[in-house]
Amino acid sequence: MRTARYLTAISLPLIVLAQPRWEVRMNGLPQDGGFYSVSVADSHTVWVVANGGRVWKSFDVGKSWVASSSLPQGAGDAVGTVAVRSPRDVVLATTTGKIFKTTDGGVAWMKVFDDTTVTDFFNDLEMFDDFTGYAIGDPPNASNSKPPGFVSTTDGGQTWTVMNTNLPLGDSQYHGRTDFIRPDVGWTYVLNDGVYRTTDAGKTWNKMSSLLSFNELFFLNDSVGFYTWSGYPSDGGISKTTDGGLTWRKTLSGSQIVFVRWAPGGKRLWAGGDSLYLSTDLGETWQEEFSAKSMGACGLLWEASFLTDDIGMISGQCTVLGMSSDPVVSVANQKWIPESLELMQNYPNPFNPSTTIQYEVPSRIHVVLKILNVLGQEVGILVDGVKDPGTYEASWNGTGISSGVYFYRLQAGQFVETKKLLLVR
């Protein structure tokens, strides 16, 4: 996995940030979409999955969106959960019991798990790092005699191993989230039963407490966690534990809550459903920020993903929201830019008939990106103009061009870099 290098455009003394603002970011998305899952890959790349099996990505933190150029074959309208480790490395779990993976930013998808004897409905997918992850689903065909499907990966989602667990038979997870704080320690919910915990990577589970009405679990550490209530309206809300799930007490009532998420910077805890709530005291008290409908939702807010305290996205029914924080003093917004000019390898490569080329620009400069043949002759010009700081993509379609080896060259000021690509018919 390539790790992008970034630095702030301006070095200033510490600036106190204002309260974060949320804004609708639907440019390029269908207005009637049910956006089930969102994942922030880095300071500019975001992925979201919508009803109809559609996968969308943004290169400007959700200010504009483009559809994934190739949808997972066989996913149909059932894409449910997306887990992103980098802008190009993405894993999807579906509500038909399949897992798909792309390593080229969604140009091509590989089906990496499909076994309906294990599960035919994945509820949750979680990747901890570049290698380790879990997915959990309902018992196959809602069987009362089989356990929930639980699979793991240790190679970044390329292959998945079925894990035998002692979870109760017939455990229908519904849409409940199984939450791990590290690869060996996690919690799950058994429908109409209670909360279970594992400390051996999901091999064995111990019942912690009995809770009947349920939506989702979310844990900060070994002790502190949250349990969202789907009862509506009076029974909805959030309960908190400080002893690893043994006991719970309600800290928010009277609102249907789907998710609780922690911004990695550590200052803010967010909860969403029919409204969005903010807590700055580890979930002891909650402040309502706005209703879901006031931000364009035709239903509930369903998911949130954060890169930092000030970079985050929320997806819901008919709406996607992005966080925007402005300094109290308007000297300069903190803008994240590439550290240097860089030309990345095209993907896919080899390709037929089109490929994508990504490049990074650290300052405003005139950029020329050309395609050359093996004789150095110009085949096409993809970019010829001034670019502001940022990350860009250009596509080349080789339709009508002979197969073979070609080169693409980026020139910006004194910077010149050339890379090879291969067109195969």
DODRENNU-270035 format. One record per residue (C-alpha): residue in one letter; chain; x, y, z. Coordinates in nm, 2 decimals. Example, Ala and Ser with C-alpha at 12.3 -4.5 7.8 and 13.67 -1.06 7.14 Angstrom:
+---+---+--------+--------+--------+
| r | c |     c1 |     c2 |     c3 |
+---+---+--------+--------+--------+
| A | A |   1.23 |  -0.45 |   0.78 |
| S | A |   1.37 |  -0.11 |   0.71 |
+---+---+--------+--------+--------+
END
This chain:
+---+---+--------+--------+--------+
| r | c |     c1 |     c2 |     c3 |
+---+---+--------+--------+--------+
| M | A |   0.00 |   0.00 |   0.00 |
| R | A |   0.13 |   0.34 |  -0.09 |
| T | A |   0.11 |   0.60 |   0.19 |
| A | A |   0.07 |   0.96 |   0.07 |
| R | A |   0.28 |   1.23 |   0.23 |
| Y | A |   0.11 |   1.55 |   0.33 |
| L | A |   0.19 |   1.87 |   0.52 |
| T | A |   0.00 |   2.18 |   0.61 |
| A | A |   0.03 |   2.46 |   0.35 |
| I | A |   0.11 |   2.72 |   0.62 |
| S | A |   0.29 |   2.69 |   0.96 |
| L | A |   0.11 |   2.90 |   1.21 |
| P | A |   0.08 |   2.91 |   1.59 |
| L | A |  -0.20 |   2.70 |   1.73 |
| I | A |  -0.54 |   2.82 |   1.61 |
| V | A |  -0.84 |   2.74 |   1.81 |
| L | A |  -1.11 |   2.58 |   1.59 |
| A | A |  -1.47 |   2.67 |   1.59 |
| Q | A |  -1.75 |   2.42 |   1.65 |
| P | A |  -1.75 |   2.18 |   1.35 |
| R | A |  -2.01 |   2.24 |   1.09 |
| W | A |  -2.19 |   1.98 |   0.88 |
| E | A |  -2.30 |   2.04 |   0.52 |
| V | A |  -2.48 |   1.84 |   0.26 |
| R | A |  -2.24 |   1.69 |   0.00 |
| M | A |  -2.45 |   1.53 |  -0.28 |
| N | A |  -2.29 |   1.67 |  -0.60 |
| G | A |  -2.29 |   1.37 |  -0.84 |
| L | A |  -2.49 |   1.14 |  -0.61 |
| P | A |  -2.85 |   1.03 |  -0.68 |
| Q | A |  -3.10 |   1.23 |  -0.47 |
| D | A |  -3.30 |   0.92 |  -0.38 |
| G | A |  -3.01 |   0.71 |  -0.28 |
| G | A |  -3.00 |   0.50 |   0.04 |
| F | A |  -2.63 |   0.54 |   0.14 |
| Y | A |  -2.57 |   0.25 |   0.36 |
| S | A |  -2.20 |   0.28 |   0.44 |
| V | A |  -1.92 |   0.55 |   0.42 |
| S | A |  -1.55 |   0.53 |   0.47 |
| V | A |  -1.29 |   0.80 |   0.47 |
| A | A |  -0.96 |   0.67 |   0.32 |
| D | A |  -0.74 |   0.98 |   0.36 |
| S | A |  -0.77 |   1.36 |   0.37 |
| H | A |  -0.93 |   1.38 |   0.03 |
| T | A |  -1.06 |   1.03 |  -0.07 |
| V | A |  -1.40 |   0.90 |   0.05 |
| W | A |  -1.60 |   0.59 |  -0.05 |
| V | A |  -1.97 |   0.54 |  -0.01 |
| V | A |  -2.21 |   0.25 |  -0.11 |
| A | A |  -2.57 |   0.31 |  -0.21 |
| N | A |  -2.88 |   0.11 |  -0.28 |
| G | A |  -2.89 |  -0.05 |  -0.62 |
| G | A |  -2.54 |  -0.20 |  -0.57 |
| R | A |  -2.38 |   0.14 |  -0.65 |
| V | A |  -2.03 |   0.23 |  -0.53 |
| W | A |  -1.92 |   0.60 |  -0.54 |
| K | A |  -1.59 |   0.77 |  -0.46 |
| S | A |  -1.48 |   1.13 |  -0.40 |
| F | A |  -1.14 |   1.28 |  -0.43 |
| D | A |  -1.23 |   1.61 |  -0.26 |
| V | A |  -1.38 |   1.49 |   0.07 |
| G | A |  -1.73 |   1.45 |  -0.07 |
| K | A |  -1.76 |   1.78 |  -0.25 |
| S | A |  -1.81 |   1.59 |  -0.58 |
| W | A |  -1.86 |   1.22 |  -0.65 |
| V | A |  -1.80 |   0.97 |  -0.93 |
| A | A |  -1.94 |   0.62 |  -0.97 |
| S | A |  -1.70 |   0.33 |  -0.94 |
| S | A |  -1.62 |   0.23 |  -1.30 |
| S | A |  -1.70 |  -0.13 |  -1.24 |
| L | A |  -1.95 |  -0.27 |  -0.99 |
| P | A |  -1.89 |  -0.60 |  -0.81 |
| Q | A |  -2.04 |  -0.87 |  -1.03 |
| G | A |  -2.31 |  -1.06 |  -0.84 |
| A | A |  -2.35 |  -0.80 |  -0.57 |
| G | A |  -2.68 |  -0.68 |  -0.73 |
| D | A |  -2.85 |  -0.43 |  -0.50 |
| A | A |  -2.70 |  -0.58 |  -0.19 |
| V | A |  -2.38 |  -0.39 |  -0.11 |
| G | A |  -2.40 |  -0.32 |   0.26 |
| T | A |  -2.06 |  -0.24 |   0.42 |
| V | A |  -1.74 |  -0.09 |   0.29 |
| A | A |  -1.40 |  -0.10 |   0.46 |
| V | A |  -1.12 |   0.11 |   0.32 |
| R | A |  -0.75 |   0.08 |   0.39 |
| S | A |  -0.63 |   0.32 |   0.12 |
| P | A |  -0.78 |   0.51 |  -0.17 |
| R | A |  -0.73 |   0.21 |  -0.40 |
| D | A |  -0.76 |  -0.08 |  -0.16 |
| V | A |  -1.13 |  -0.14 |  -0.07 |
| V | A |  -1.33 |  -0.44 |   0.06 |
| L | A |  -1.71 |  -0.47 |   0.04 |
| A | A |  -1.95 |  -0.71 |   0.22 |
| T | A |  -2.30 |  -0.77 |   0.08 |
| T | A |  -2.63 |  -0.86 |   0.21 |
| T | A |  -2.62 |  -1.17 |  -0.01 |
| G | A |  -2.33 |  -1.32 |   0.18 |
| K | A |  -2.04 |  -1.22 |  -0.05 |
| I | A |  -1.72 |  -1.02 |  -0.01 |
| F | A |  -1.55 |  -0.83 |  -0.29 |
| K | A |  -1.22 |  -0.65 |  -0.31 |
| T | A |  -1.05 |  -0.40 |  -0.54 |
| T | A |  -0.69 |  -0.29 |  -0.54 |
| D | A |  -0.71 |  -0.04 |  -0.83 |
| G | A |  -0.96 |   0.21 |  -0.69 |
| G | A |  -1.27 |   0.03 |  -0.81 |
| V | A |  -1.18 |  -0.02 |  -1.17 |
| A | A |  -1.20 |  -0.40 |  -1.12 |
| W | A |  -1.35 |  -0.60 |  -0.84 |
| M | A |  -1.27 |  -0.96 |  -0.73 |
| K | A |  -1.51 |  -1.18 |  -0.55 |
| V | A |  -1.31 |  -1.32 |  -0.26 |
| F | A |  -1.58 |  -1.49 |  -0.06 |
| D | A |  -1.91 |  -1.66 |  -0.15 |
| D | A |  -2.04 |  -1.95 |   0.05 |
| T | A |  -2.41 |  -1.96 |   0.13 |
| T | A |  -2.36 |  -2.26 |   0.36 |
| V | A |  -2.18 |  -2.01 |   0.60 |
| T | A |  -2.40 |  -1.70 |   0.56 |
| D | A |  -2.62 |  -1.54 |   0.30 |
| F | A |  -2.64 |  -1.20 |   0.47 |
| F | A |  -2.33 |  -1.02 |   0.60 |
| N | A |  -2.41 |  -0.76 |   0.86 |
| D | A |  -2.07 |  -0.61 |   0.93 |
| L | A |  -1.71 |  -0.59 |   0.80 |
| E | A |  -1.42 |  -0.45 |   0.98 |
| M | A |  -1.05 |  -0.41 |   0.88 |
| F | A |  -0.80 |  -0.33 |   1.15 |
| D | A |  -0.49 |  -0.28 |   0.94 |
| D | A |  -0.36 |  -0.38 |   0.60 |
| F | A |  -0.39 |  -0.75 |   0.68 |
| T | A |  -0.64 |  -0.83 |   0.95 |
| G | A |  -1.02 |  -0.82 |   0.94 |
| Y | A |  -1.35 |  -0.99 |   1.03 |
| A | A |  -1.69 |  -1.02 |   0.88 |
| I | A |  -2.01 |  -1.16 |   1.05 |
| G | A |  -2.34 |  -1.25 |   0.91 |
| D | A |  -2.67 |  -1.43 |   0.98 |
| P | A |  -2.70 |  -1.81 |   0.99 |
| P | A |  -2.75 |  -1.94 |   0.63 |
| N | A |  -3.12 |  -1.92 |   0.53 |
| A | A |  -3.20 |  -1.79 |   0.88 |
| S | A |  -3.14 |  -2.14 |   1.01 |
| N | A |  -3.22 |  -2.21 |   1.38 |
| S | A |  -2.97 |  -2.50 |   1.39 |
| K | A |  -2.66 |  -2.32 |   1.25 |
| P | A |  -2.44 |  -2.05 |   1.41 |
| P | A |  -2.39 |  -1.70 |   1.26 |
| G | A |  -2.13 |  -1.69 |   0.98 |
| F | A |  -1.80 |  -1.55 |   1.11 |
| V | A |  -1.50 |  -1.52 |   0.88 |
| S | A |  -1.16 |  -1.37 |   0.91 |
| T | A |  -0.87 |  -1.26 |   0.69 |
| T | A |  -0.50 |  -1.21 |   0.75 |
| D | A |  -0.39 |  -1.12 |   0.40 |
| G | A |  -0.58 |  -0.79 |   0.35 |
| G | A |  -0.90 |  -0.95 |   0.24 |
| Q | A |  -0.76 |  -1.17 |  -0.04 |
| T | A |  -0.88 |  -1.49 |   0.13 |
| W | A |  -1.12 |  -1.55 |   0.41 |
| T | A |  -1.13 |  -1.83 |   0.67 |
| V | A |  -1.45 |  -1.96 |   0.83 |
| M | A |  -1.42 |  -1.96 |   1.21 |
| N | A |  -1.61 |  -2.20 |   1.43 |
| T | A |  -1.75 |  -2.01 |   1.73 |
| N | A |  -1.96 |  -2.10 |   2.03 |
| L | A |  -2.21 |  -1.82 |   1.96 |
| P | A |  -2.57 |  -1.94 |   2.01 |
| L | A |  -2.73 |  -2.13 |   1.72 |
| G | A |  -2.97 |  -1.94 |   1.51 |
| D | A |  -2.82 |  -1.60 |   1.61 |
| S | A |  -2.98 |  -1.36 |   1.36 |
| Q | A |  -2.76 |  -1.06 |   1.38 |
| Y | A |  -3.02 |  -0.83 |   1.21 |
| H | A |  -2.82 |  -0.52 |   1.13 |
| G | A |  -2.63 |  -0.53 |   1.45 |
| R | A |  -2.26 |  -0.43 |   1.44 |
| T | A |  -1.99 |  -0.66 |   1.58 |
| D | A |  -1.72 |  -0.43 |   1.72 |
| F | A |  -1.35 |  -0.51 |   1.78 |
| I | A |  -1.11 |  -0.27 |   1.95 |
| R | A |  -0.81 |  -0.49 |   1.84 |
| P | A |  -0.79 |  -0.82 |   1.65 |
| D | A |  -0.83 |  -1.04 |   1.96 |
| V | A |  -1.09 |  -0.84 |   2.16 |
| G | A |  -1.44 |  -0.77 |   2.04 |
| W | A |  -1.82 |  -0.77 |   2.12 |
| T | A |  -2.13 |  -0.89 |   1.94 |
| Y | A |  -2.50 |  -0.90 |   2.00 |
| V | A |  -2.72 |  -1.20 |   1.99 |
| L | A |  -3.08 |  -1.12 |   1.89 |
| N | A |  -3.32 |  -1.13 |   2.19 |
| D | A |  -3.04 |  -1.26 |   2.41 |
| G | A |  -2.76 |  -1.02 |   2.49 |
| V | A |  -2.41 |  -0.89 |   2.45 |
| Y | A |  -2.12 |  -1.14 |   2.41 |
| R | A |  -1.74 |  -1.07 |   2.43 |
| T | A |  -1.44 |  -1.25 |   2.28 |
| T | A |  -1.07 |  -1.22 |   2.38 |
| D | A |  -0.93 |  -1.49 |   2.15 |
| A | A |  -1.01 |  -1.34 |   1.81 |
| G | A |  -1.37 |  -1.47 |   1.79 |
| K | A |  -1.30 |  -1.84 |   1.86 |
| T | A |  -1.50 |  -1.83 |   2.19 |
| W | A |  -1.75 |  -1.59 |   2.32 |
| N | A |  -1.87 |  -1.52 |   2.68 |
| K | A |  -2.21 |  -1.36 |   2.76 |
| M | A |  -2.17 |  -1.03 |   2.93 |
| S | A |  -2.53 |  -0.90 |   2.98 |
| S | A |  -2.88 |  -0.95 |   2.86 |
| L | A |  -3.02 |  -0.68 |   2.64 |
| L | A |  -3.32 |  -0.73 |   2.41 |
| S | A |  -3.38 |  -0.41 |   2.21 |
| F | A |  -3.08 |  -0.34 |   2.00 |
| N | A |  -2.93 |  -0.15 |   1.71 |
| E | A |  -2.55 |  -0.14 |   1.74 |
| L | A |  -2.24 |  -0.17 |   1.96 |
| F | A |  -1.94 |   0.06 |   1.97 |
| F | A |  -1.64 |   0.03 |   2.21 |
| L | A |  -1.36 |   0.28 |   2.28 |
| N | A |  -1.15 |   0.04 |   2.48 |
| D | A |  -1.17 |  -0.26 |   2.71 |
| S | A |  -1.40 |  -0.09 |   2.95 |
| V | A |  -1.60 |   0.19 |   2.78 |
| G | A |  -1.86 |   0.11 |   2.52 |
| F | A |  -2.20 |   0.21 |   2.39 |
| Y | A |  -2.52 |   0.03 |   2.29 |
| T | A |  -2.78 |   0.20 |   2.07 |
| W | A |  -3.15 |   0.14 |   2.11 |
| S | A |  -3.38 |   0.10 |   1.82 |
| G | A |  -3.71 |   0.13 |   2.01 |
| Y | A |  -3.90 |   0.43 |   1.88 |
| P | A |  -3.97 |   0.68 |   2.01 |
| S | A |  -3.97 |   0.65 |   2.38 |
| D | A |  -3.74 |   0.35 |   2.41 |
| G | A |  -3.47 |   0.48 |   2.17 |
| G | A |  -3.14 |   0.61 |   2.28 |
| I | A |  -2.79 |   0.52 |   2.40 |
| S | A |  -2.66 |   0.32 |   2.69 |
| K | A |  -2.31 |   0.33 |   2.82 |
| T | A |  -2.09 |   0.07 |   2.99 |
| T | A |  -1.77 |   0.13 |   3.19 |
| D | A |  -1.70 |  -0.23 |   3.28 |
| G | A |  -1.67 |  -0.40 |   2.94 |
| G | A |  -2.04 |  -0.47 |   2.89 |
| L | A |  -2.14 |  -0.62 |   3.23 |
| T | A |  -2.37 |  -0.33 |   3.32 |
| W | A |  -2.53 |  -0.05 |   3.12 |
| R | A |  -2.69 |   0.28 |   3.20 |
| K | A |  -2.89 |   0.50 |   2.96 |
| T | A |  -2.73 |   0.84 |   2.88 |
| L | A |  -2.96 |   0.95 |   2.59 |
| S | A |  -3.34 |   0.88 |   2.57 |
| G | A |  -3.62 |   0.96 |   2.33 |
| S | A |  -3.43 |   0.94 |   2.00 |
| Q | A |  -3.38 |   0.66 |   1.76 |
| I | A |  -3.00 |   0.61 |   1.73 |
| V | A |  -2.83 |   0.39 |   1.47 |
| F | A |  -2.46 |   0.46 |   1.53 |
| V | A |  -2.20 |   0.60 |   1.77 |
| R | A |  -1.86 |   0.69 |   1.64 |
| W | A |  -1.54 |   0.84 |   1.79 |
| A | A |  -1.34 |   1.10 |   1.60 |
| P | A |  -0.98 |   0.98 |   1.62 |
| G | A |  -0.85 |   1.31 |   1.76 |
| G | A |  -1.03 |   1.22 |   2.08 |
| K | A |  -1.24 |   1.53 |   2.14 |
| R | A |  -1.57 |   1.44 |   2.00 |
| L | A |  -1.81 |   1.15 |   2.01 |
| W | A |  -2.10 |   1.15 |   1.75 |
| A | A |  -2.43 |   0.96 |   1.75 |
| G | A |  -2.67 |   0.95 |   1.46 |
| G | A |  -3.02 |   0.83 |   1.37 |
| D | A |  -3.32 |   1.05 |   1.34 |
| S | A |  -3.09 |   1.33 |   1.46 |
| L | A |  -2.72 |   1.39 |   1.50 |
| Y | A |  -2.59 |   1.43 |   1.86 |
| L | A |  -2.25 |   1.54 |   1.99 |
| S | A |  -2.08 |   1.45 |   2.32 |
| T | A |  -1.75 |   1.60 |   2.45 |
| D | A |  -1.75 |   1.41 |   2.78 |
| L | A |  -1.72 |   1.05 |   2.67 |
| G | A |  -2.10 |   1.00 |   2.62 |
| E | A |  -2.22 |   1.12 |   2.96 |
| T | A |  -2.42 |   1.40 |   2.80 |
| W | A |  -2.54 |   1.46 |   2.45 |
| Q | A |  -2.62 |   1.78 |   2.26 |
| E | A |  -2.86 |   1.76 |   1.96 |
| E | A |  -2.69 |   1.92 |   1.65 |
| F | A |  -2.97 |   1.89 |   1.40 |
| S | A |  -3.25 |   1.65 |   1.28 |
| A | A |  -3.17 |   1.42 |   0.99 |
| K | A |  -3.46 |   1.56 |   0.78 |
| S | A |  -3.32 |   1.91 |   0.82 |
| M | A |  -3.01 |   1.80 |   0.63 |
| G | A |  -3.20 |   1.64 |   0.34 |
| A | A |  -3.25 |   1.28 |   0.48 |
| C | A |  -3.57 |   1.11 |   0.39 |
| G | A |  -3.51 |   0.86 |   0.68 |
| L | A |  -3.23 |   0.80 |   0.92 |
| L | A |  -2.86 |   0.88 |   0.93 |
| W | A |  -2.70 |   0.53 |   0.91 |
| E | A |  -2.32 |   0.55 |   0.93 |
| A | A |  -2.02 |   0.78 |   1.00 |
| S | A |  -1.65 |   0.76 |   0.93 |
| F | A |  -1.37 |   0.99 |   1.07 |
| L | A |  -1.01 |   1.05 |   0.98 |
| T | A |  -0.95 |   1.31 |   1.24 |
| D | A |  -1.16 |   1.53 |   1.48 |
| D | A |  -1.21 |   1.77 |   1.19 |
| I | A |  -1.24 |   1.53 |   0.88 |
| G | A |  -1.55 |   1.32 |   0.88 |
| M | A |  -1.84 |   1.20 |   0.67 |
| I | A |  -2.20 |   1.08 |   0.75 |
| S | A |  -2.42 |   0.87 |   0.52 |
| G | A |  -2.79 |   0.82 |   0.54 |
| Q | A |  -3.11 |   0.78 |   0.35 |
| C | A |  -3.11 |   1.03 |   0.07 |
| T | A |  -2.82 |   1.23 |   0.21 |
| V | A |  -2.44 |   1.24 |   0.26 |
| L | A |  -2.29 |   1.50 |   0.49 |
| G | A |  -1.93 |   1.63 |   0.53 |
| M | A |  -1.77 |   1.80 |   0.82 |
| S | A |  -1.62 |   2.15 |   0.78 |
| S | A |  -1.44 |   2.33 |   1.06 |
| D | A |  -1.33 |   2.70 |   1.02 |
| P | A |  -1.07 |   2.88 |   1.24 |
| V | A |  -1.21 |   3.14 |   1.48 |
| V | A |  -0.97 |   3.39 |   1.31 |
| S | A |  -0.98 |   3.38 |   0.94 |
| V | A |  -0.60 |   3.41 |   0.89 |
| A | A |  -0.59 |   3.09 |   0.68 |
| N | A |  -0.78 |   2.76 |   0.68 |
| Q | A |  -0.56 |   2.47 |   0.74 |
| K | A |  -0.53 |   2.31 |   0.40 |
| W | A |  -0.36 |   1.98 |   0.34 |
| I | A |  -0.15 |   1.95 |   0.03 |
| P | A |   0.09 |   1.70 |  -0.12 |
| E | A |   0.45 |   1.74 |  -0.01 |
| S | A |   0.60 |   1.71 |  -0.36 |
| L | A |   0.53 |   1.65 |  -0.72 |
| E | A |   0.46 |   1.28 |  -0.78 |
| L | A |   0.34 |   1.06 |  -1.06 |
| M | A |   0.18 |   0.73 |  -0.97 |
| Q | A |   0.17 |   0.41 |  -1.16 |
| N | A |  -0.14 |   0.38 |  -1.38 |
| Y | A |  -0.42 |   0.14 |  -1.28 |
| P | A |  -0.51 |  -0.10 |  -1.41 |
| N | A |  -0.19 |  -0.20 |  -1.58 |
| P | A |  -0.21 |  -0.39 |  -1.82 |
| F | A |  -0.54 |  -0.24 |  -1.94 |
| N | A |  -0.80 |  -0.26 |  -2.21 |
| P | A |  -0.93 |  -0.01 |  -2.32 |
| S | A |  -0.89 |   0.25 |  -2.05 |
| T | A |  -0.66 |   0.33 |  -1.76 |
| T | A |  -0.63 |   0.59 |  -1.49 |
| I | A |  -0.32 |   0.80 |  -1.40 |
| Q | A |  -0.30 |   0.98 |  -1.07 |
| Y | A |  -0.05 |   1.26 |  -0.99 |
| E | A |   0.01 |   1.51 |  -0.70 |
| V | A |   0.08 |   1.88 |  -0.72 |
| P | A |   0.22 |   2.07 |  -0.42 |
| S | A |   0.18 |   2.42 |  -0.55 |
| R | A |   0.01 |   2.61 |  -0.83 |
| I | A |   0.19 |   2.52 |  -1.15 |
| H | A |   0.14 |   2.44 |  -1.52 |
| V | A |   0.11 |   2.07 |  -1.58 |
| V | A |   0.15 |   1.87 |  -1.90 |
| L | A |   0.07 |   1.50 |  -1.91 |
| K | A |   0.13 |   1.32 |  -2.24 |
| I | A |   0.11 |   0.97 |  -2.38 |
| L | A |   0.41 |   0.86 |  -2.59 |
| N | A |   0.49 |   0.55 |  -2.80 |
| V | A |   0.81 |   0.35 |  -2.78 |
| L | A |   0.97 |   0.59 |  -3.04 |
| G | A |   0.90 |   0.89 |  -2.82 |
| Q | A |   0.63 |   1.01 |  -3.05 |
| E | A |   0.33 |   1.19 |  -2.90 |
| V | A |   0.01 |   0.98 |  -2.90 |
| G | A |  -0.21 |   1.20 |  -2.69 |
| I | A |  -0.22 |   1.49 |  -2.44 |
| L | A |  -0.42 |   1.42 |  -2.13 |
| V | A |  -0.35 |   1.74 |  -1.93 |
| D | A |  -0.22 |   2.08 |  -2.04 |
| G | A |  -0.30 |   2.36 |  -1.80 |
| V | A |  -0.24 |   2.52 |  -1.46 |
| K | A |  -0.33 |   2.31 |  -1.15 |
| D | A |  -0.38 |   2.42 |  -0.79 |
| P | A |  -0.23 |   2.21 |  -0.51 |
| G | A |  -0.40 |   1.87 |  -0.48 |
| T | A |  -0.43 |   1.52 |  -0.61 |
| Y | A |  -0.56 |   1.46 |  -0.96 |
| E | A |  -0.66 |   1.18 |  -1.19 |
| A | A |  -0.66 |   1.16 |  -1.57 |
| S | A |  -0.79 |   0.88 |  -1.79 |
| W | A |  -0.66 |   0.75 |  -2.12 |
| N | A |  -0.88 |   0.54 |  -2.35 |
| G | A |  -0.68 |   0.33 |  -2.59 |
| T | A |  -0.97 |   0.25 |  -2.82 |
| G | A |  -0.84 |   0.25 |  -3.18 |
| I | A |  -0.48 |   0.24 |  -3.06 |
| S | A |  -0.26 |  -0.06 |  -3.13 |
| S | A |  -0.18 |  -0.28 |  -2.84 |
| G | A |   0.17 |  -0.26 |  -2.70 |
| V | A |   0.40 |  -0.07 |  -2.46 |
| Y | A |   0.34 |   0.30 |  -2.42 |
| F | A |   0.48 |   0.57 |  -2.18 |
| Y | A |   0.31 |   0.86 |  -2.00 |
| R | A |   0.52 |   1.16 |  -1.90 |
| L | A |   0.44 |   1.43 |  -1.65 |
| Q | A |   0.61 |   1.77 |  -1.68 |
| A | A |   0.56 |   2.05 |  -1.44 |
| G | A |   0.83 |   2.32 |  -1.43 |
| Q | A |   1.17 |   2.15 |  -1.40 |
| F | A |   1.00 |   1.83 |  -1.29 |
| V | A |   0.98 |   1.55 |  -1.55 |
| E | A |   0.89 |   1.19 |  -1.48 |
| T | A |   0.80 |   0.91 |  -1.72 |
| K | A |   0.63 |   0.57 |  -1.65 |
| K | A |   0.55 |   0.27 |  -1.87 |
| L | A |   0.20 |   0.13 |  -1.93 |
| L | A |   0.08 |  -0.17 |  -2.13 |
| L | A |  -0.23 |  -0.18 |  -2.36 |
| V | A |  -0.34 |  -0.54 |  -2.42 |
| R | A |  -0.62 |  -0.64 |  -2.67 |
+---+---+--------+--------+--------+
END
